[in-house]
């Protein structure tokens, strides 16, 4: 049997269910571990809109202050804005209180280093070691610093994006836009960005004190409200964010949710018009990116799944753009982080410069179908599952074992990988034909299930 | 060595070396579990670490499903009033109170506004040791509400029950040293309410205390000097969370903090009931005042929790300690510095007395206090050895060893904060007090060093 625990402590941070595993004791200790690691400077703390944010933020504040760090309270703040602000203010680090696309009973801490990037594996290991050793820096009463409120992070971040895009070209088109902020952190920043870009916009689900109106993952089945609004208004484009506003999905007025893989593809298309530099995406991202990059004459690198892996590769190869196929656009010229706001801005600029509708642009791109499956699998079985998948399906494929196993053929690939955060195995297939993709995915899934049980 | 102590109604320690954010979170969870999801009032003092411990307490309370009325920087007796007014389940005050800089503490307030009594305090401690706290799910977490605008109703419900008209009519000039503590949030409104003219020093609230915050005579030099140079009717010194008051006369002479309680008692006993509860270390001035007024004094272990609990059970009109804490029981089950100051002002106003005259009515005794360093693992052994040394005296072993004779008494007990034994001798005859004190120190030292 697989063991599903309500707590996951890993290099991605600490994640748990409030009322079960994510206790104030655990959060305080982790914040103290991070404060001990980061040093006695300012640490920025922001959260998404989950009701548990108050309890968790107080525990984070207590833990950080106990190590002599200064706490800068950003309140409700999108993750990319926290990251941007950490880098801009030369803070010692940041903590994002968000379980991202996970259901509302979850919450999590994600640790941000002084460059405004999530901690990579090595740095995260160091924080975990401090946590497990329990030897936190303790300061005396006189050395305890205070909490400072800072409400300008979203504006600073927005200014950075507006400097990068051609604001006037976008504003001239007076795009009709709808956006679904899922009552998440995007609600405090998205309207102001669309306003600044001269859009006529309708924002839905912008009440930060209300629970999520639907599961906060911006995938098609959760975007029915937005699809309805987009149709009614007849928008040029509609956007959906997740709870912490790092991921972005696109909805068309006539076609509904077009699939979050298009988000990165369209952003890559726009950025490569001006920057002739490599693209970095994760191993699970659509091969549409390769088609667009090869048309622009630049190389595509693939990194392990996880924002920091893509970010580090982008920085290493001096890449122009990249991200993750689940809707996470990264534009290093703004900052090397997944950023739904940067994504919205460059995709609106794409519409402005192409002079075509969203639907026409999509029709001009090669068509692929991505099929995603997942199934419970005990972690100790994952290795055997991967080896078996490679044996059974690997004939004639280019094999990449850097994140699970990825088997690539011409215009088709299969990836099977264990999740970093849950005891599940994910199966991805991309092929030009949906039926073909589904058949391969289901075959692979069946094989995984057989071995997982 | 780490400095951390658990009492029945408090925990306290040196910040970062004994008292940590994790410990405070745990105790807040234990208390929230004890309160069972009812509202908890939270206040803090002005120490640098108080926001940190306040955040830890808030996180712990919210996680157990208790909603929190956060009154911010606020005196403990005001929090004790708020618990009753809001019909909350309890309260937590984050305050180092009279303790020196570097220390901090939590005080736990029960639903009746008193600090937790020993029975209930032990129940919270059992929950802490058990470590099984209530864990509210995400949709049942407590909510934090900022509590504001309560000072007026607090004053009406406490000082307002006294003879306010006569205090106002006296138009007293009152100097107060608030030692940069929480009194700053209330003091102007308090003196205004009583029609007094305020002369305030160290009023600005913040972590840099102008001096050691215990309102004892040695910490009232500034106030003494002020009253020698300006015209004022009385000077008061309070500690950071305003549960203790020290008095300086209009002539600029600081009274011992032991005088506050008997001075107030002399005034209150004159009206009727003269039953009061105090602790074993408090000056026998209170006994003489009670004799004069035909009353009765009951003594308990040291600590507000013990004294108040006994006072509730004895239907006492007053409870107090030699450290300057006084509770007027029919009004509030709290050592309340504001109410204490108001009672002193009432005593002055009603009889038209100067504070020096009121102080002059108190019997003059000599009290000697000493400390003997003693490692914590030896303290109780030493007390055990020492208990048989008091032939002819009336011995009370409920908190260390106290022995009383008709004209003097000795008390030896373990400190709640430091690895020391405290020795107190008080009596009528100064020579005898000096002799007994020297003899007691010698004998305790002999036991401490194992040469019996």
Interface residues (C-beta under 8 A of the other chain):
Chain A: X17 X18 X19 X20 X23 X24 X25 X27 X28 X29 X32 X50 X51 X52 X54 X55 X56 X58 X59 X61 X62 X63 X65 X66 X104 X105 X107 X138 X139 X140 X141 X142 X143 X144 X145 X146 X147 X211
Chain B: X14 X15 X16 X17 X20 X21 X22 X24 X25 X26 X28 X29 X47 X48 X49 X51 X52 X53 X55 X56 X58 X59 X60 X62 X63 X96 X101 X102 X103 X104 X133 X135 X136 X137 X138 X139 X140 X141 X142 X143 X144 X207
